[in-house]
Amino acid sequence: MIQAQPQSPRRMNVAVVGATGNVDRLLVTELATRGHRVTAITIHPELVEPHPLGTG
């Protein structure tokens, strides 16, 4: 029997357009929590809060 090899998680660089919207704000949080590097693109940068896991 052939067993599948577990895949190592891939870390991605992700840009989210509209990052301060209702859905995208949740998406940014989820991506950052999973260890991805997230760039938030928005016309309201004052609404973007650093994620606690971020490197600043």
LUMSE-935128 format. One record per atom (N, C-alpha, C): residue in three letters; chain; atom name; x, y negated, z. Coordinates in Angstrom, 3 decimals. Atoms other than C-alpha are relative to their C-alpha. Layout:
REM LUMSE-935128
+-----+-------+------+----------+----------+----------+
! res ! chain ! atom !       c1 !       c2 !       c3 !
+-----+-------+------+----------+----------+----------+
! ALA !     A !   CA !        X !        Y !        Z !
...
+-----+-------+------+----------+----------+----------+
This chain:
REM LUMSE-935128
+-----+-------+------+----------+----------+----------+
! res ! chain ! atom !       c1 !       c2 !       c3 !
+-----+-------+------+----------+----------+----------+
! MET !     A !    N !    0.840 !    1.169 !    0.000 !
! MET !     A !   CA !    0.000 !    0.000 !    0.000 !
! MET !     A !    C !    0.895 !   -1.245 !    0.000 !
! ILE !     A !    N !   -0.741 !    1.250 !    0.094 !
! ILE !     A !   CA !    1.245 !   -3.485 !   -0.891 !
! ILE !     A !    C !   -0.628 !   -1.007 !    0.954 !
! GLN !     A !    N !    0.485 !    1.004 !   -0.938 !
! GLN !     A !   CA !    0.975 !   -6.094 !    1.830 !
! GLN !     A !    C !    0.411 !   -1.379 !   -0.488 !
! ALA !     A !    N !   -0.289 !    1.374 !    0.390 !
! ALA !     A !   CA !    0.775 !   -9.788 !    1.082 !
! ALA !     A !    C !    0.961 !   -0.622 !    0.997 !
! GLN !     A !    N !   -0.946 !    0.700 !   -0.849 !
! GLN !     A !   CA !    3.628 !  -11.860 !    2.407 !
! GLN !     A !    C !   -0.639 !   -1.308 !    0.475 !
! PRO !     A !    N !    0.552 !    1.269 !   -0.463 !
! PRO !     A !   CA !    2.566 !  -14.752 !    4.619 !
! PRO !     A !    C !    0.737 !   -1.159 !   -0.670 !
! GLN !     A !    N !   -0.603 !    1.149 !    0.646 !
! GLN !     A !   CA !    3.159 !  -18.049 !    2.887 !
! GLN !     A !    C !    0.357 !   -1.053 !    1.046 !
! SER !     A !    N !   -0.369 !    1.081 !   -0.905 !
! SER !     A !   CA !    5.056 !  -20.771 !    4.662 !
! SER !     A !    C !   -0.792 !   -1.242 !   -0.396 !
! PRO !     A !    N !    0.784 !    1.197 !    0.324 !
! PRO !     A !   CA !    3.069 !  -23.983 !    4.929 !
! PRO !     A !    C !    0.849 !   -0.997 !   -0.787 !
! ARG !     A !    N !   -0.699 !    1.005 !    0.791 !
! ARG !     A !   CA !    4.040 !  -26.569 !    2.322 !
! ARG !     A !    C !   -0.401 !   -1.372 !    0.492 !
! ARG !     A !    N !    0.241 !    1.376 !   -0.419 !
! ARG !     A !   CA !    4.387 !  -30.126 !    3.494 !
! ARG !     A !    C !   -0.034 !   -0.856 !   -1.256 !
! MET !     A !    N !    0.166 !    0.831 !    1.186 !
! MET !     A !   CA !    3.191 !  -32.664 !    0.955 !
! MET !     A !    C !    0.086 !   -1.474 !    0.360 !
! ASN !     A !    N !    0.118 !    1.451 !   -0.085 !
! ASN !     A !   CA !    3.540 !  -36.391 !    0.405 !
! ASN !     A !    C !   -1.314 !   -0.339 !   -0.681 !
! VAL !     A !    N !    1.341 !    0.255 !    0.514 !
! VAL !     A !   CA !   -0.030 !  -37.615 !   -0.056 !
! VAL !     A !    C !   -0.316 !   -1.485 !    0.116 !
! ALA !     A !    N !    0.490 !    1.379 !   -0.026 !
! ALA !     A !   CA !   -1.355 !  -41.059 !   -0.989 !
! ALA !     A !    C !   -1.525 !    0.049 !   -0.029 !
! VAL !     A !    N !    1.458 !    0.029 !   -0.081 !
! VAL !     A !   CA !   -4.964 !  -41.734 !   -0.012 !
! VAL !     A !    C !   -0.475 !   -1.421 !   -0.308 !
! VAL !     A !    N !    0.538 !    1.297 !    0.405 !
! VAL !     A !   CA !   -6.722 !  -44.593 !   -1.816 !
! VAL !     A !    C !   -1.338 !   -0.213 !    0.715 !
! GLY !     A !    N !    1.226 !    0.278 !   -0.759 !
! GLY !     A !   CA !   -9.446 !  -46.245 !    0.265 !
! GLY !     A !    C !    0.081 !    0.620 !    1.378 !
! ALA !     A !    N !   -0.263 !   -0.740 !   -1.238 !
! ALA !     A !   CA !   -7.918 !  -44.894 !    3.469 !
! ALA !     A !    C !   -0.753 !   -0.494 !    1.224 !
! THR !     A !    N !    0.743 !    0.489 !   -1.164 !
! THR !     A !   CA !  -10.070 !  -47.015 !    5.773 !
! THR !     A !    C !   -1.496 !    0.258 !   -0.115 !
! GLY !     A !    N !    1.403 !   -0.360 !    0.151 !
! GLY !     A !   CA !  -13.394 !  -45.670 !    4.473 !
! GLY !     A !    C !   -0.385 !    1.111 !    0.957 !
! ASN !     A !    N !    0.490 !   -1.009 !   -0.952 !
! ASN !     A !   CA !  -15.551 !  -43.274 !    6.476 !
! ASN !     A !    C !    0.581 !    1.380 !   -0.242 !
! VAL !     A !    N !   -0.484 !   -1.348 !    0.312 !
! VAL !     A !   CA !  -14.520 !  -40.084 !    4.690 !
! VAL !     A !    C !    1.527 !    0.034 !   -0.031 !
! ASP !     A !    N !   -1.445 !   -0.012 !    0.159 !
! ASP !     A !   CA !  -10.952 !  -41.027 !    3.840 !
! ASP !     A !    C !    0.744 !   -0.162 !    1.313 !
! ARG !     A !    N !   -0.636 !    0.127 !   -1.320 !
! ARG !     A !   CA !  -10.175 !  -42.014 !    7.418 !
! ARG !     A !    C !    0.141 !    1.383 !    0.647 !
! LEU !     A !    N !   -0.069 !   -1.372 !   -0.529 !
! LEU !     A !   CA !  -10.994 !  -38.440 !    8.448 !
! LEU !     A !    C !    1.023 !    0.830 !   -0.773 !
! LEU !     A !    N !   -0.963 !   -0.716 !    0.837 !
! LEU !     A !   CA !   -8.950 !  -37.108 !    5.534 !
! LEU !     A !    C !    1.435 !   -0.338 !    0.398 !
! VAL !     A !    N !   -1.343 !    0.426 !   -0.414 !
! VAL !     A !   CA !   -5.903 !  -39.140 !    6.565 !
! VAL !     A !    C !    0.380 !    0.663 !    1.321 !
! THR !     A !    N !   -0.262 !   -0.624 !   -1.304 !
! THR !     A !   CA !   -6.179 !  -37.852 !   10.139 !
! THR !     A !    C !    0.282 !    1.488 !   -0.143 !
! GLU !     A !    N !   -0.177 !   -1.444 !    0.185 !
! GLU !     A !   CA !   -6.522 !  -34.231 !    9.021 !
! GLU !     A !    C !    1.331 !    0.311 !   -0.675 !
! LEU !     A !    N !   -1.271 !   -0.231 !    0.700 !
! LEU !     A !   CA !   -3.591 !  -34.422 !    6.607 !
! LEU !     A !    C !    1.187 !   -0.230 !    0.925 !
! ALA !     A !    N !   -1.098 !    0.298 !   -0.918 !
! ALA !     A !   CA !   -1.334 !  -36.033 !    9.213 !
! ALA !     A !    C !    0.106 !    1.055 !    1.100 !
! THR !     A !    N !    0.004 !   -1.033 !   -1.035 !
! THR !     A !   CA !   -2.365 !  -33.489 !   11.851 !
! THR !     A !    C !    0.618 !    1.301 !   -0.516 !
! ARG !     A !    N !   -0.570 !   -1.212 !    0.602 !
! ARG !     A !   CA !   -1.382 !  -30.704 !    9.449 !
! ARG !     A !    C !    1.463 !   -0.160 !   -0.389 !
! GLY !     A !    N !   -1.426 !    0.197 !    0.218 !
! GLY !     A !   CA !    2.062 !  -32.218 !    9.114 !
! GLY !     A !    C !    0.383 !   -0.616 !   -1.328 !
! HIS !     A !    N !   -0.311 !    0.618 !    1.281 !
! HIS !     A !   CA !    1.786 !  -33.892 !    5.730 !
! HIS !     A !    C !    0.379 !   -1.468 !    0.218 !
! ARG !     A !    N !   -0.364 !    1.417 !   -0.057 !
! ARG !     A !   CA !    3.319 !  -37.318 !    5.093 !
! ARG !     A !    C !   -1.042 !   -0.767 !   -0.794 !
! VAL !     A !    N !    1.136 !    0.682 !    0.612 !
! VAL !     A !   CA !    0.436 !  -39.685 !    4.354 !
! VAL !     A !    C !    0.305 !   -1.483 !   -0.178 !
! THR !     A !    N !   -0.064 !    1.434 !    0.279 !
! THR !     A !   CA !    0.537 !  -43.089 !    2.697 !
! THR !     A !    C !   -1.427 !   -0.490 !   -0.199 !
! ALA !     A !    N !    1.349 !    0.546 !    0.085 !
! ALA !     A !   CA !   -2.650 !  -45.088 !    3.237 !
! ALA !     A !    C !    0.007 !   -1.219 !   -0.917 !
! ILE !     A !    N !    0.135 !    1.120 !    0.930 !
! ILE !     A !   CA !   -3.631 !  -47.399 !    0.365 !
! ILE !     A !    C !   -1.376 !   -0.616 !    0.230 !
! THR !     A !    N !    1.259 !    0.656 !   -0.346 !
! THR !     A !   CA !   -6.257 !  -49.964 !    1.271 !
! THR !     A !    C !    0.102 !   -1.504 !   -0.234 !
! ILE !     A !    N !   -0.007 !    1.453 !    0.098 !
! ILE !     A !   CA !   -7.282 !  -53.564 !    0.790 !
! ILE !     A !    C !   -0.164 !   -0.635 !    1.384 !
! HIS !     A !    N !    0.148 !    0.463 !   -1.381 !
! HIS !     A !   CA !   -7.755 !  -53.817 !    4.575 !
! HIS !     A !    C !    1.073 !    0.642 !    0.887 !
! PRO !     A !    N !   -1.071 !   -0.651 !   -0.773 !
! PRO !     A !   CA !   -4.338 !  -52.895 !    6.068 !
! PRO !     A !    C !   -0.134 !   -0.209 !    1.510 !
! GLU !     A !    N !    0.173 !    0.236 !   -1.438 !
! GLU !     A !   CA !   -5.357 !  -54.379 !    9.417 !
! GLU !     A !    C !   -0.851 !    1.079 !    0.659 !
! LEU !     A !    N !    0.838 !   -1.079 !   -0.547 !
! LEU !     A !   CA !   -7.766 !  -51.429 !    9.831 !
! LEU !     A !    C !    0.734 !    1.329 !    0.115 !
! VAL !     A !    N !   -0.774 !   -1.250 !   -0.040 !
! VAL !     A !   CA !   -5.051 !  -48.776 !    9.459 !
! VAL !     A !    C !    0.746 !    0.075 !    1.315 !
! GLU !     A !    N !   -0.692 !   -0.217 !   -1.269 !
! GLU !     A !   CA !   -3.818 !  -47.391 !   12.759 !
! GLU !     A !    C !    1.044 !    1.091 !   -0.191 !
! PRO !     A !    N !   -1.002 !   -1.051 !    0.110 !
! PRO !     A !   CA !   -0.589 !  -45.399 !   13.066 !
! PRO !     A !    C !   -0.511 !    1.293 !    0.641 !
! HIS !     A !    N !    0.385 !   -1.291 !   -0.562 !
! HIS !     A !   CA !   -1.183 !  -41.704 !   13.635 !
! HIS !     A !    C !    0.987 !    0.345 !    1.120 !
! PRO !     A !    N !   -0.904 !   -0.303 !   -1.137 !
! PRO !     A !   CA !    0.227 !  -40.458 !   16.983 !
! PRO !     A !    C !    1.151 !    0.932 !   -0.385 !
! LEU !     A !    N !   -1.072 !   -0.903 !    0.426 !
! LEU !     A !   CA !    2.295 !  -37.831 !   15.121 !
! LEU !     A !    C !    0.914 !   -0.656 !   -1.009 !
! GLY !     A !    N !   -0.786 !    0.695 !    1.010 !
! GLY !     A !   CA !    3.677 !  -40.399 !   12.691 !
! GLY !     A !    C !    1.372 !   -0.381 !    0.517 !
! THR !     A !    N !   -1.370 !    0.363 !   -0.367 !
! THR !     A !   CA !    7.306 !  -41.421 !   12.623 !
! THR !     A !    C !    0.215 !   -1.496 !   -0.008 !
! GLY !     A !    N !   -0.075 !    1.445 !   -0.032 !
! GLY !     A !   CA !    6.543 !  -45.116 !   12.337 !
! GLY !     A !    C !    0.546 !   -0.507 !   -1.250 !
+-----+-------+------+----------+----------+----------+
